[in-house]
Structure formats: C-alpha cells, structure tokens
Amino acid sequence: MKRFNEFYNLPVLASVALFVVNNWWLKYEYHNWVTGKLSDFLFCFFFPLYCSSILAELTKWRSTKRVGIGVLATLLPFIAMKSSHDFSIWVSNVFSLFIQPIANLNSINTVDITDLIAAPMVIFSVLFISSKDRKNV
C-alpha cells in the first residue's frame, strides 16, 4: 500500500496556489466580496490537511485523528483572528516578520465576522481525507 500524503497532491496544492495568487494579486486588482472571501474558504480547506501532513511525519496517528487536530488548529485561530481585533493585529505582525524579508510585503488581516462563513470548509478537508483513506485500503 502506497502511503497517501494528504497535503502533497494536486487538489490541495492547487488550493494553496490559488490562495497565494488571490492574496497577493487578485485582492488588489479586483477587490470585491469574492476575492475577500476566497482566501478564507481556501485556507479552511487546505490548512487542516497541512497540519495533518505534519502530524503524519511526527506521529503514527490515524488520519482521522490527525485531520481532527488539524481542524482544531485551523478553526481556533481562524475564529479568533476574524473576531478579535487584538489577536488579528498580533497574527498580522507575526506573519509580517516572515513575509517582509522574503517578499517585501506585510501581512494584513482584517477582522470581519462575515469571514466565518468559510469555517464549514473544514468539513471538506475531513471528507477529502476520508475518500483518500477508502481508496488506499
């Protein structure tokens, strides 16, 4: 049985690529509701899988446990960033420490409770893992 990596595959990496393009180009060129929410939806899909992939390298946990932890690691800060001004500023400052030297850009996060509409996308992460697990059995 070949081991499936939940992060390094076409659908997930395509969502990461679209996230990057949207955040650093589309939002500035076509600032609207769609570009504003697209990154939130994409993040809530790929980040639980990214967390699960890291945990796969560090543990022998089953994929359901790993993606469950990934969902929590996604939703808790996501909800805090979108609802708390102080937490949002802190996250932007931390991300800017890494992004600024590489791309000469700052991370700008906006508190917007309507962004929480994207939170249920984590369900698709769980379904994605479940479908891949069934194929690899």
Buried (B, 14 or more C-beta within 10 A) or exposed (E): EEEBBBBEBEEBEEBBEBBEEBBEEBBEEEEEEEBBBBBBBBBBBBBBBBBBBBBBEEEEBEBEEBBBBBBEBBBEEBBBBBBEEEBBEBBBEEBBEEBEEEEEEEBEBEBBEEBBBBBEBBEBBBEBBEEBBEEEE
